[in-house]
Amino acid sequence: MTNDTSTRVRSLSCRLDREWVQMRRRPEVLQRIRSWRLTTDAFATLDEFLTLTGHRASPTDDADRLLGRLVAVAAGDPLATRIVLQRILPGLLAIVRREQQRDPRVSAFDVLIGEAWLSIVRYRVDARPTHVAARLLNDARHRAFTNPRRRRVIEEVPCDHETLNEMVVEVVSSPFDELVGVVGEARRRGLADHDVQAVGDLITYGTVVRVAAVKSVSTRAVRYQQRHAITRIRRLVAA
């Protein structure tokens, strides 16, 4: 990192740490956390609760499940979101170091923190209940850096409509990261939530039959929703 960028990252990181120190001194914060009834383990401080979620500790299944329950609360509670952000902050800083080396001109920490917040509040624990911290970090990194780089590459390569359609088909059948990029681009161009959900369900459950069973709908309805979603994605990305 450049000296200016390193100083800025340290400054923002310290600001978050100062905010955390102020939060953990407030009895009402602990009272609020206990009201969520996320764990039967005792904790006397906010730091102790954070440790239970796996912060700076050896990962355990119990910690992962607790973090998942906390993320579920975070969908509608900014305090829970802030706690999750603190939980994954070491991982975010590691991403910042790598991305800043890749492009020193970018204020990587500024970009990543905002996307991390969105990743937390939009995370679906029911669909991805394990390895929650790693998935949140991956989501934030993709939103902040991977997808924008992919868009720049696509925009820099001129091609006709037919070629672009072929590219989209290829991406849909390629590894998960590429699929995330295409769906993310379509989402930014107006793809509806239910279309994103249709694609996500197939990724999560693997087959139309499983999706139909989980959703308590017919396989015909699932196939219709998925065909509609794929059609919309192709149109939006090719537009």
Secondary structure as GFF3:
##gff-version 3
##sequence-region A 1 239
A	DSSP	alpha_helix	3	24	.	.	.	ID=ss1
A	DSSP	alpha_helix	27	35	.	.	.	ID=ss2
A	DSSP	alpha_helix	46	52	.	.	.	ID=ss3
A	DSSP	alpha_helix	61	74	.	.	.	ID=ss4
A	DSSP	alpha_helix	78	102	.	.	.	ID=ss5
A	DSSP	alpha_helix	108	122	.	.	.	ID=ss6
A	DSSP	alpha_helix	132	141	.	.	.	ID=ss7
A	DSSP	pi_helix	142	146	.	.	.	ID=ss8
A	DSSP	alpha_helix	147	156	.	.	.	ID=ss9
A	DSSP	alpha_helix	161	172	.	.	.	ID=ss10
A	DSSP	alpha_helix	176	188	.	.	.	ID=ss11
A	DSSP	alpha_helix	193	205	.	.	.	ID=ss12
A	DSSP	alpha_helix	208	215	.	.	.	ID=ss13
A	DSSP	alpha_helix	219	238	.	.	.	ID=ss14
###
